[in-house]
Amino acid sequence: MKRGIYRDRRDRLRASVDVFPSMLADFLETDVRDNPAWCEELLQGLDEARGGRCFEATGNLYALQAGPDVAELRNGYDEHLAPLRLAVADLHRALTAWRRAIG
């Protein structure tokens, strides 16, 4: 399995905060979860963003906005938390690894 992605004792997919920023790890676990269709939709949206189209998605807890180079994750329930800004390529790699782990 991809470094930092594992299944816990209850067989839930997890992302280690030792490898991923804590907000990204939480996003993967709470919003993407074991849902391959949602993960694929996010990956396709990031591909569109790389092509110059803005992409936005709202999950259970997080809102995602992405442009050609930068993606931003924002906690929808705690406005005091600073958003996580990361390269679209980095988020795409994390989601690709997560998708592989889902099976």
N, C-alpha and C positions, 0 to 999 in steps of 0.2 A: 504494500500500500504506500501511497505517497507519504513522504516524510511529513509528520505533523498531523496526519489524518488517520484516525483509528476508530475502532468500535469499542465501546465500553462493555462492562460486564452484562448489561442489559441489551446488548447488541445495537445501541444507538450510535449513530455516526457522530464523531467528535472531531473538533479542530483544536490543536494544541496552541495555547497562547504563548508557548515558547517559540513557535515558528511563525504564527500569524498575529497581526495586531489584534488586540482583544475584541475590538468592535467587528472586525472582519470575521473572526472566529465565531462570535455570537450570531452574526448575520447568517453564516453558513448553517449553523446549528438550528436557529429559530425560524428563519425565513425560507431557506432552501430545503433544509431537512433531507428526507429520503425521497424527494419528489423529482424524478428525472425529467418530467415534462417542464416543470418550472425552471429547472437548471438549464435545460436546452433553450428555453425562451430567453433567459437572461444572457446566455452565450450569444444567441442570435442578435439580441439587442446591442450587445457590446460590439459585435461585428459591424452592425449598422453605424454605431457611433464612430468606429474607426474610419468608416467611409464618409464621415462628415455630417451624418444626421444625429441630432440629439436623441438620447434615449432616456426614458424615465420609467421606473417601475416602483410599485409600492407593495411591500409584503406585510407580514404579520406585525412586525415591529419597526422595520427600517424602510426608508425611502432611498432609492438609488437614482442618481442623475449622472449621465456620462456624455462627454463630448469626444472629439477625436483623440485626445491625449489623456484627459484626466477624468476620473470617476470620483463621485462623492457619495458617501454613505451617511445618512442622517437618521438618528434615533427619533422616531415619530412620537414617542411618549415622554421624552425628557429633553426639552429644548435647551437645558443647561449644558448638556454634553456637546462638546465640540464635534463637528462632523469629521469623518475620516476622509482625507483626500489621498488618492493613490493613482498610480498610472493605470490606464485602461488595460495595458498589456499584463500588468501584475494581477489585476482582478480577474482577467480572462484566464490566466494560468491557474489561479486558485480555484476558479469554478470548473475548469477542465479537470483538474485533479479530483475535485469533489465529485464530479459526474462519474469519473472512473470508479471512485470508491463506492458510489451508490450501486453500481453494477448494472 
